[in-house]
Amino acid sequence: MVAEAKPKTNLDMFTMVVLRRRIEAIIREMTNALFRSGRSGVLNTAMDFSCSLTDASFRSVSVALGLPVHVGAVHLIPEAISTKFGKNVAPGDCFANNSGYLGNTHCADFTLCAPVFYEGQLMFYSIARAHLGDMGFPQPTTYNPRARDVYEEGLMLPCVRIQRDYEDVPEVIDICRANIRVPDQFYGDYLATLSAVRTGERRLAELCGKYGVDVIKSFLDEFQQYAERMAVDAIRKLPAGTVSREMRYDSEIAEYPDGIPVRATVTVDPKDARVIVDLTENVDNLPLGINMTESTVLASCMTAVLNVLGADIPRSSGAFSRIEVRMREGSAIGKPKFPAATSAATTNLCHALTPHIQSMFAELADGLGTAYGTIGMPASCPVVSGKDSRHDGKPFVNQVIMGYWGGPALSGHDGWLTYGSGASQGILWQSSVEVTEQQQPIIVEKLEIRQDSGGAGTWEGAPGASCVFRARNDAVRFMVNSASRKFPPPGVRGGLPGASMTVTKQRADGRREELPISVDVTLEPGERLISEACGGGGYGDPLARDPEQVRRGVAEGRISRERADTIYGVVLSGDGFGIAVDKAATETRRSATRQARAR
């Protein structure tokens, strides 16, 4: 049985709510500081960064405002600082960490963490994690899914002090600038990330000054107990059971010709109010950069389970304590064993793991869980690099986040269009077409919904994007770690999978060449990169979908008339805005289809 946690003091509810919202406001102010001052486009247009904080005991207070993959296990960062530096931490320090072996997500996520002291007492850690456009990879990318080991990845900062007494440690900055293709862009992004950390530090110290250390400590304890009680209540409402499932992820290595298996077992124990996610049966580390890290595994599991438990549960360590994650070292979905490569740990297998766990709840009961969302990055989200003749041949590196759609269906709701993947869940902004064309010498010729790409179901997966890039007057290198070719995002409870993802190069003479999963292609002026993104999987039997919703999908162009007829069994009459459902013919068609299934 669960031991009921008793608060140490009794703060009034008004103070509890004020302090909770004040801490969220501090995180939001940190976010605004980074967003308004970030140098690279992936920060100042797509917001591919997250800000957070923990208390001195490494407990996350609120991770609701960041990308799930960034903040779901952010407590590992101050834990790494404490392990490495012990008591050798002082006011004015700031630590940089991008090591997947020391609690970070992947090496392109440049993470800064500053201890927050008040009257000589360590109270918090202020944290900002920014996905940089370049982190010193051998190739101009922020991922390398084909890396065979860590030595084929970017510059590593294994939890190092980057500021002392509020001044840069110049040797660390010099090493970064010497190993990154766009050193000025890096330093600008570093300062933006630092501004977020120092903003959090300043505001948290002010909070301690206003309310006093004792009140703040009482709040931190009582809030975690409250979050745990909320999680306990939610888990006790779930059906008991154990579900084991395996899905397949597209493989580009000979060892797994039929796809890389992703395995999980989820056990829900309402009596003990605990959810156990067992990942120990997964394959060993791969000779690829898609191996997950401890941080991304934990974040994926916490995100998936909390999504099922509901929006009212605080995203904090108290709630996380009711979720047990079992993983093993040396596994592709577990703790990596050095020197396994992990530069794509936030995408690819990570995109598969979160919805995989969510989908297992759908087997426990109708109405729970979700289908699968986007797995892999569509080519509309490339890392682009080259030299821009518009700016005297100045080199550029940036990641574009565009058309990152395809949310999974769930009971009662169609997929969320701009969901992206389980790692981002709608938090990432979509890059502006106009800003993208200003920042890089490319033209976005097309960006629209890809028809029939969402998985059919009673509730339909969100569609993916159809996007076309064209090189303007300079050669541009595009690198993408895509997936979902042979194994697109599955549906659940009778729902169908989303469409497969494809990436094609079109030469200036019109000839087309389909590109492999790990895309590394240079477009000469006039050549095009064509991205057809997958959609999310469907939830439930397509024949149970409301015919009016099908009609609306056809009228809006999201689905074809053929799909309405053959998949949904909906007979339509008329054209354009005059399309109508033939109710009698639809019922006859659906009845005949159900009878044919039963034979």
Buried (B, 14 or more C-beta within 10 A) or exposed (E): EBEEBEBEEEBEEEBBEBBBEBBBEBBEBBBBBBBEBBBBBBBBBBBBBBBBBBBBBBBBBBBBBBBBBBBBBBBBBBBBBBEBBEEEBEBBBBBBBBBBBBBBBBBBBBBBBBBBBBEEEBBBBBBBBBBBBBBBBEBBBBBBBBBBBBEBBBBBBEBBBBBEEEEBBEEBBEBBBEBBBBBEBBBBBBBBBBBBBBBBBBBBBEBBEEBEEEBBBBBBBBBBBBBBBBBBBBBBEBEEBEBEBEBBBBBBEEEBEEBBBBBBBBBBBBEBBBBBBBBEBBBEBBEBBBBBBBBBBBBBBBBBBBBBBEEEBBBBBBBBBBBBBBBBEBBBBBBBBEBBBBBBBBBBBBBBBBBBBBBBBBBBBEEBBBBBBBBBBBBBBBBBBBBBEEEEEEBBBBBBBBBBBBBBBBBEEBBBBBBBBBBBBBBBBBBBBEBBBEBBBBBBEBBEBBBBBBBBBBBBBBBBBBBBBBBBEBBBBBBBBBBBBEBBBBBBBBBBBBBBBBBBBBEEEEEEEEBEBBBBBBBEBEBBBBBBBBBBBBBBBBBEBEBEBBBBBBBEEBBBEEBBBBBBBBBBEEEEEEBEBBEEBBEEBBEEBEEEEEE
